[in-house]
Structure formats: structure tokens, C-alpha cells
Amino acid sequence: MNEENVEKIRRLGNPHAERIIEEYVKLCKPERVTVITDDAKDIEYIRNRALDLGEEKRLSMEGHTVHFDGIYDQGRDKKNTCVLVTPDMKLSNITDVKGREEGLKEITGIMDGIMKGKECFVRFFCLGPLNSRFSIAALQISDSAYVCHSEDLLYRTGYSQFEKLKGSKDFFYLVHSAGELDERGNTKNIDSRRIFIDVIGGRVLTVNNQYAGNSVGLKKLAFRLAIYRANHEDWLAEHMFIMGVTPGKKDRVTYFAGAFPSACGKTSTAMVPGQLIVGDDIAYIRKGKDDVMYSVNIEQGIFGIIEDVNEVDDPVIYEALTTPRELIFSNVLVRDGVPHWLGMGRPLPEEGENFSGEWKKGKRDGKGNEIPPAHK
């Protein structure tokens, strides 16, 4: 790490953050380390690196890019996702768990040297509005510019939030590596994919993956950390949208939250035309001094399942997807620089590029299964 990047870390005045960064740089052994602040030039550097490294490709519409995960990295890996626990901890029997000592030993072994020859990005984010009693600072270490770019779109940058911590250990941290890559730039060692959530340590360690549900630690993985903290601090971290509704011609707004399982319409509901969207996925809820419940959206962007989004049923979302803006598509079908997805309301091309590489209708994978034009 050069002196400029070292100084960016020292400027935070946070020995705990320094120790974490030093520990994982020594363990993962990247070729170089780049520390990203809230400065616009640093953020632009990440965007450009995602393109330079081939993790994203430009599409024909201004600001739009596409990212492809590997053919066997197209969903959350429930089998290898675990919450690390100690013998005295009690969790729901639907939660996959692993002994904390055993799990840390296992994943540390996999992480040893996993970033060799690669650039490691050190990021700082804030879950929730800056300077809010709701918010939690988060340190992200990753060798994927795509992951870092995704988090720039979804979350508030938080270097200034870390400066305000004044050395406090009160932050989550997340370490990710895509691991060794194949000729298409996709994770090669899928059999060593691990996503371990250490709620006691306030950290997530996730390796040998690129699919956002496994790699973007600030999303559902940090949500697990927040649930654990909320349970011990008497507040709520919920998988909910937040919106404001103005009934009829009345001059008032009623705010409410709503919860559905994944892919059941939180984003579409929160974006009903003419109403107010506060958040579409994760809400932190706390009681105020007036005994009224207050909530914030911890995100500033939207990440969602694109399947069946069309201009008739989802006009607001569809317009956002088809107009110039900074936006990343993933695992769709691309033909002549234009993205196509399942259920978009129009016929799909019969050939193009997708997560399997060059694709045409009828193409099959190594197991003989027909490859769909796009993932959901």
C-alpha cells in the first residue's frame, strides 16, 4: 500500500479499522491496495476499474452497463451460507449455523492468498442517512470493482461517517473476494464458495463468488448483522418497504411499512405512481422520545429482480430501466448493446450474449440442460 492510501486510513483516526484492514491485507495478499474515500474522483475510479477489469461492459444507452456472473453462480448459495454461533447461542431452526471457531478456521484457510495478483479496494459506507441515530457505518474490503460500484449505487458513501466515529469500534465490516477467475472473468472455484456471517464479531466473510446476493455484503448479509444488533438493543431491522400514501384529495400523508417474501412485489408496491417511496427493501425502525415509531431506508438505490418487469404493470420501474442513468444490469441477454430480460413484455432475440457467453436458442450446459436467455 502506497503512502497516499496509508494516509487515507490514518486520517480516520480509527485503530480498530486500521487493524482490520492490515489483518485482511496480510491474509489475502493482494498485489495492491486502493483506499476509496467519498471524493468524486475516487468514486469515478471504481466505475472505470469495473470496465477496465472486464467486470462490466458498456451498453448502448448512456450510463448503462452489464455484468455477467458465472453460469454456476446465479443465485444465493444457501448450502454454504452460515451464521457462526457459539454453544450458548440459540437461533431459529430454519437458520443454517456453524460453530464459530470451526467456521472462522475454515474460511480463513480459504482466504489465505486469495487476492494474489489482484487489486484490493477498501471502501467506507453508511447504512442509513449520515449523522443519524439510526445509521451504522460499514467497512467493505473486496477485490471486485463491480461489487464496489454496485454498493456506490445502493448505499451512501461513509468515509466522513467513519471520521465522526472518533476511533469507535461501532461499525460492521465485510470482506469479499471473487477468488481465482476463469477466462471469462468469473469465479473459478465455486466448490470453495463460502458466505459466513459472524454476528458476534459484526462481520461477514464471503469468498469465491460474484453473484450480488452472495457478494454485496451490505445487502442481505449485513442485514443479518443488523437483526442481531437490533435484537440486543431493542429496535427493529426488517425486510420491509416504506412508503407514504395520500388518500384521495386529503391533504395528508400516511406512512406505512409492508413486508413480502423476496420477489413478491415490495419494489412495485413502493413505486405506485403518484405516491411517495421512502424505501423498497430494508428498514430500520426505532421508537422516538414521543413513543412514535420512526423508520429509515438504509439504502439510497434499488437492487431488484428484473423478471416480469414491463411497462404496463411496472411503468415507473420500466421507465427507470430504459432511460439514461447510472445503472447496472446483471445476467440479462444482450444483443447489439441492448439488454433484454424474461417477462419484459416483448419477444426476446434468439441469440446474443448472456451469463453463459455467446448464446442462441437451444444452447445447453455441461449437464445437458437448456440454458435460458436470461436469469431472473
C-alpha positions as CSV (number, residue, x, y, z in Angstrom):
1,M,0.0,0.0,0.0
2,N,1.5,3.3,-1.0
3,E,1.8,6.3,1.3
4,E,-1.3,8.1,-0.2
5,N,-3.5,5.2,0.7
6,V,-2.0,4.7,4.1
7,E,-2.7,8.4,4.8
8,K,-6.3,8.0,3.9
9,I,-6.6,5.3,6.5
10,R,-4.7,7.1,9.2
11,R,-6.8,10.2,8.7
12,L,-9.8,8.4,10.1
13,G,-8.1,8.1,13.5
14,N,-9.5,4.6,14.0
15,P,-7.0,2.0,15.2
16,H,-9.7,-0.7,15.0
17,A,-10.3,-0.1,11.3
18,E,-6.6,0.0,10.7
19,R,-6.1,-3.4,12.4
20,I,-8.9,-5.0,10.4
21,I,-7.5,-3.7,7.1
22,E,-4.0,-4.8,8.0
23,E,-5.2,-8.2,9.1
24,Y,-7.0,-9.0,5.8
25,V,-4.5,-7.5,3.5
26,K,-1.8,-9.7,5.1
27,L,-4.2,-12.7,4.9
28,C,-5.5,-12.2,1.3
29,K,-2.2,-10.9,-0.1
30,P,-3.4,-8.6,-2.9
31,E,-0.9,-7.1,-5.3
32,R,-2.0,-3.6,-4.5
33,V,-4.5,-1.9,-2.2
34,T,-6.6,1.2,-3.1
35,V,-8.5,3.1,-0.4
36,I,-11.6,4.9,-1.7
37,T,-13.0,8.0,0.1
38,D,-16.2,10.0,-0.6
39,D,-14.3,12.1,-3.1
40,A,-15.9,12.1,-6.6
41,K,-12.6,11.2,-8.2
42,D,-12.3,8.1,-6.1
43,I,-15.9,7.0,-6.9
44,E,-15.1,7.6,-10.6
45,Y,-12.0,5.4,-10.3
46,I,-14.2,2.5,-9.2
47,R,-16.6,2.9,-12.1
48,N,-13.6,2.9,-14.5
49,R,-11.9,-0.1,-12.9
50,A,-15.1,-2.2,-13.3
51,L,-14.9,-1.5,-17.0
52,D,-11.1,-1.9,-17.3
53,L,-11.2,-5.2,-15.5
54,G,-14.0,-6.5,-17.7
55,E,-16.4,-7.0,-14.7
56,E,-18.8,-4.6,-16.5
57,K,-19.4,-3.8,-20.2
58,R,-20.9,-0.6,-21.6
59,L,-24.4,-0.9,-23.1
60,S,-25.7,1.4,-25.9
61,M,-27.7,3.7,-23.5
62,E,-25.7,6.3,-21.6
63,G,-24.8,5.2,-18.1
64,H,-25.9,1.6,-18.5
65,T,-23.5,-1.3,-18.0
66,V,-24.0,-5.1,-17.8
67,H,-22.3,-7.6,-15.5
68,F,-22.3,-11.4,-16.0
69,D,-21.9,-13.9,-13.2
70,G,-20.7,-17.4,-13.9
71,I,-23.2,-20.0,-15.2
72,Y,-23.0,-21.8,-11.8
73,D,-23.1,-18.6,-9.8
74,Q,-26.6,-17.4,-10.5
75,G,-28.2,-17.4,-7.1
76,R,-27.7,-17.3,-3.4
77,D,-25.8,-20.3,-2.1
78,K,-27.9,-21.4,0.9
79,K,-25.8,-24.6,1.3
80,N,-22.7,-22.6,2.1
81,T,-24.2,-19.6,3.8
82,C,-24.0,-20.0,7.6
83,V,-24.3,-17.9,10.7
84,L,-21.4,-18.6,13.0
85,V,-22.5,-19.4,16.6
86,T,-21.1,-20.3,20.0
87,P,-22.6,-23.1,22.1
88,D,-24.7,-20.8,24.2
89,M,-26.4,-19.1,21.2
90,K,-30.0,-20.1,20.3
91,L,-31.2,-19.4,16.7
92,S,-34.3,-20.4,14.8
93,N,-34.0,-24.0,13.5
94,I,-34.5,-22.6,9.9
95,T,-31.2,-20.8,10.2
96,D,-28.1,-22.7,8.9
97,V,-25.4,-22.4,11.5
98,K,-21.8,-23.5,12.1
99,G,-19.6,-23.4,15.1
100,R,-17.9,-20.0,15.2
101,E,-14.4,-21.3,15.9
102,E,-14.7,-24.0,13.3
103,G,-16.2,-21.6,10.7
104,L,-13.5,-18.9,11.2
105,K,-10.8,-21.5,10.8
106,E,-12.3,-22.9,7.6
107,I,-12.8,-19.6,5.8
108,T,-9.5,-18.2,7.0
109,G,-7.8,-21.1,5.3
110,I,-9.6,-20.4,2.1
111,M,-8.9,-16.7,2.2
112,D,-5.1,-17.2,2.6
113,G,-3.6,-15.7,-0.6
114,I,-7.0,-15.5,-2.3
115,M,-6.3,-12.0,-3.7
116,K,-2.8,-12.7,-5.1
117,G,-2.2,-10.7,-8.3
118,K,-5.3,-8.6,-7.8
119,E,-6.2,-5.1,-6.6
120,C,-8.0,-4.8,-3.2
121,F,-10.4,-2.0,-2.7
122,V,-11.1,-0.6,0.8
123,R,-14.5,1.1,1.0
124,F,-16.4,3.0,3.6
125,F,-20.2,3.2,3.6
126,C,-23.1,4.3,5.8
127,L,-26.2,2.1,6.3
128,G,-28.9,4.9,6.6
129,P,-28.7,8.7,6.5
130,L,-25.4,10.3,7.5
131,N,-25.3,11.6,11.1
132,S,-28.5,9.8,12.1
133,R,-29.1,7.8,15.3
134,F,-30.5,5.0,13.0
135,S,-27.3,4.6,10.9
136,I,-24.5,2.1,11.1
137,A,-21.1,2.6,9.5
138,A,-19.7,-0.2,7.4
139,L,-16.2,-1.1,6.1
140,Q,-16.0,-3.1,2.9
141,I,-12.9,-4.9,1.6
142,S,-13.2,-6.5,-1.8
143,D,-11.2,-7.4,-4.9
144,S,-14.3,-6.8,-7.1
145,A,-14.8,-3.3,-8.6
146,Y,-18.3,-4.5,-9.7
147,V,-19.2,-5.2,-6.1
148,C,-17.9,-1.8,-5.0
149,H,-19.6,0.0,-7.9
150,S,-22.9,-1.7,-7.0
151,E,-22.6,-0.5,-3.4
152,D,-21.9,3.0,-4.6
153,L,-25.3,2.9,-6.4
154,L,-27.1,1.3,-3.4
155,Y,-25.6,3.0,-0.4
156,R,-24.3,6.3,0.9
157,T,-20.6,6.6,0.9
158,G,-19.4,6.8,4.5
159,Y,-15.8,7.9,4.8
160,S,-16.9,11.1,6.6
161,Q,-19.1,8.9,8.8
162,F,-16.0,7.0,9.9
163,E,-14.2,10.3,10.7
164,K,-17.1,11.1,13.0
165,L,-16.7,7.8,14.8
166,K,-13.6,9.3,16.5
167,G,-12.0,5.9,16.9
168,S,-15.1,3.9,17.9
169,K,-15.4,0.2,17.1
170,D,-19.1,0.7,16.3
171,F,-19.2,-0.4,12.7
172,F,-19.8,-3.6,10.7
173,Y,-17.1,-4.9,8.4
174,L,-17.3,-7.1,5.3
175,V,-14.6,-8.9,3.4
176,H,-15.2,-10.3,-0.1
177,S,-13.1,-12.0,-2.7
178,A,-14.3,-13.3,-6.1
179,G,-11.3,-15.7,-5.9
180,E,-9.4,-17.1,-8.8
181,L,-11.1,-16.2,-12.1
182,D,-11.6,-18.1,-15.4
183,E,-11.1,-16.9,-18.9
184,R,-14.4,-15.0,-18.8
185,G,-13.5,-13.3,-15.6
186,N,-15.9,-15.4,-13.5
187,T,-15.2,-17.2,-10.2
188,K,-13.5,-20.5,-10.9
189,N,-13.5,-22.3,-7.5
190,I,-17.3,-22.5,-6.9
191,D,-16.8,-25.6,-4.8
192,S,-15.0,-23.4,-2.3
193,R,-17.7,-20.7,-2.2
194,R,-18.4,-19.7,1.4
195,I,-20.6,-17.0,2.9
196,F,-20.1,-16.8,6.7
197,I,-21.9,-14.3,8.9
198,D,-20.2,-13.7,12.2
199,V,-22.8,-11.8,14.2
200,I,-20.7,-11.7,17.4
201,G,-17.8,-10.1,15.5
202,G,-20.1,-7.8,13.5
203,R,-18.6,-9.1,10.2
204,V,-19.3,-11.0,7.0
205,L,-16.6,-13.1,5.2
206,T,-17.7,-14.2,1.7
207,V,-15.4,-15.7,-0.9
208,N,-15.3,-17.4,-4.3
209,N,-18.5,-15.7,-5.6
210,Q,-19.7,-12.8,-7.6
211,Y,-23.5,-13.1,-7.7
212,A,-24.7,-10.0,-5.8
213,G,-26.8,-11.9,-3.3
214,N,-23.6,-13.5,-2.1
215,S,-21.0,-10.8,-2.7
216,V,-22.6,-7.4,-2.0
217,G,-22.2,-7.7,1.8
218,L,-24.1,-4.5,2.6
219,K,-27.3,-6.1,1.3
220,K,-28.8,-9.1,3.0
221,L,-25.6,-10.3,4.7
222,A,-25.2,-7.1,6.7
223,F,-29.0,-7.3,7.3
224,R,-28.3,-10.4,9.4
225,L,-25.8,-8.4,11.5
226,A,-28.4,-5.6,11.9
227,I,-31.1,-8.1,13.1
228,Y,-28.7,-9.5,15.7
229,R,-27.8,-6.0,16.9
230,A,-31.4,-4.8,16.9
231,N,-32.5,-7.8,19.0
232,H,-29.9,-6.8,21.7
233,E,-30.6,-3.1,21.5
234,D,-34.4,-3.0,21.4
235,W,-35.1,-1.8,17.9
236,L,-36.1,-3.5,14.6
237,A,-34.3,-4.3,11.4
238,E,-36.9,-5.5,9.0
239,H,-37.3,-6.8,5.4
240,M,-39.9,-4.1,4.5
241,F,-40.7,-1.3,2.1
242,I,-41.6,2.1,3.4
243,M,-44.0,4.4,1.5
244,G,-46.2,7.4,2.0
245,V,-49.8,7.4,0.7
246,T,-52.1,10.4,0.2
247,P,-55.7,9.2,0.3
248,G,-58.0,10.8,-2.3
249,K,-58.0,14.6,-2.1
250,K,-56.9,14.8,1.5
251,D,-54.0,17.0,2.5
252,R,-52.1,14.5,4.5
253,V,-49.6,11.6,4.0
254,T,-49.8,8.4,5.9
255,Y,-46.6,6.4,6.1
256,F,-46.5,2.7,6.5
257,A,-44.3,-0.3,6.0
258,G,-45.1,-3.6,4.3
259,A,-43.4,-7.0,4.1
260,F,-43.5,-9.7,1.5
261,P,-41.1,-12.5,0.7
262,S,-38.4,-11.8,-1.9
263,A,-39.8,-11.3,-5.5
264,C,-43.4,-10.7,-4.3
265,G,-43.7,-7.0,-5.1
266,K,-42.2,-4.8,-2.4
267,T,-40.5,-2.6,-5.0
268,S,-43.5,-2.4,-7.3
269,T,-45.8,-1.5,-4.4
270,A,-43.5,1.1,-3.0
271,M,-43.3,2.7,-6.5
272,V,-47.1,3.1,-7.1
273,P,-47.4,6.2,-9.3
274,G,-48.5,9.3,-7.5
275,Q,-47.4,8.1,-4.0
276,L,-44.1,8.6,-2.1
277,I,-41.4,5.9,-1.9
278,V,-39.1,6.0,1.1
279,G,-37.5,2.6,0.7
280,D,-38.3,-0.7,-1.1
281,D,-36.4,-3.4,0.8
282,I,-34.8,-2.9,4.3
283,A,-36.0,-0.7,7.1
284,Y,-34.5,0.2,10.5
285,I,-37.3,1.1,12.9
286,R,-36.8,2.8,16.3
287,K,-39.2,4.3,18.9
288,G,-38.9,8.1,19.3
289,K,-39.0,10.1,22.5
290,D,-42.7,10.8,21.8
291,D,-43.3,7.0,21.7
292,V,-44.0,7.1,18.0
293,M,-42.2,4.6,15.7
294,Y,-39.8,6.1,13.2
295,S,-38.1,4.4,10.3
296,V,-35.4,5.0,7.7
297,N,-34.4,3.3,4.4
298,I,-30.8,2.2,4.9
299,E,-30.2,2.4,1.2
300,Q,-30.3,5.1,-1.4
301,G,-30.7,3.0,-4.6
302,I,-32.7,0.0,-5.7
303,F,-31.5,-3.6,-6.4
304,G,-34.1,-6.0,-7.5
305,I,-35.3,-9.0,-9.6
306,I,-35.9,-7.8,-13.1
307,E,-38.0,-10.8,-14.3
308,D,-41.6,-9.8,-15.4
309,V,-40.9,-6.0,-15.1
310,N,-42.8,-4.5,-18.0
311,E,-44.1,-1.0,-19.0
312,V,-47.8,-2.0,-18.4
313,D,-47.6,-3.4,-14.9
314,D,-44.5,-1.5,-13.6
315,P,-44.4,1.8,-15.5
316,V,-42.1,3.7,-13.1
317,I,-39.6,0.9,-12.8
318,Y,-39.7,0.2,-16.6
319,E,-39.0,3.9,-17.3
320,A,-36.0,3.9,-14.9
321,L,-34.6,0.8,-16.7
322,T,-35.0,2.3,-20.2
323,T,-33.8,5.8,-19.8
324,P,-30.2,7.2,-19.4
325,R,-28.9,7.0,-15.8
326,E,-26.1,5.1,-13.9
327,L,-27.5,1.6,-13.8
328,I,-26.0,-2.0,-13.8
329,F,-27.9,-4.9,-15.4
330,S,-26.8,-8.4,-14.5
331,N,-27.3,-11.7,-16.2
332,V,-29.7,-10.5,-18.8
333,L,-29.5,-11.2,-22.6
334,V,-27.6,-8.5,-24.6
335,R,-28.0,-8.0,-28.3
336,D,-26.4,-5.1,-30.1
337,G,-25.8,-3.3,-26.8
338,V,-29.4,-3.5,-25.7
339,P,-30.5,-5.6,-22.6
340,H,-33.4,-8.0,-22.8
341,W,-35.0,-9.9,-19.8
342,L,-37.6,-12.5,-19.1
343,G,-41.1,-11.2,-19.0
344,M,-40.3,-7.7,-20.3
345,G,-43.4,-7.8,-22.5
346,R,-41.8,-8.2,-25.9
347,P,-40.2,-11.0,-27.9
348,L,-36.6,-11.8,-26.9
349,P,-33.8,-12.2,-29.5
350,E,-32.9,-15.8,-30.3
351,E,-29.2,-15.1,-29.9
352,G,-26.9,-12.7,-28.1
353,E,-24.6,-12.7,-25.1
354,N,-25.7,-13.9,-21.6
355,F,-24.2,-15.4,-18.5
356,S,-23.1,-18.5,-20.5
357,G,-21.2,-16.4,-23.1
358,E,-22.4,-16.4,-26.7
359,W,-25.9,-17.7,-26.6
360,K,-28.5,-18.9,-29.1
361,K,-31.8,-20.5,-28.5
362,G,-31.4,-24.2,-27.7
363,K,-27.9,-23.9,-26.2
364,R,-27.3,-26.4,-23.5
365,D,-25.0,-26.5,-20.5
366,G,-22.5,-29.3,-19.5
367,K,-25.3,-31.3,-17.8
368,G,-27.5,-31.2,-20.9
369,N,-29.9,-28.6,-19.6
370,E,-31.2,-25.9,-21.9
371,I,-29.8,-22.5,-21.0
372,P,-32.5,-19.8,-20.7
373,P,-31.8,-16.5,-22.5
374,A,-31.5,-14.6,-19.2
375,H,-31.6,-15.2,-15.4
376,K,-34.2,-13.5,-13.3
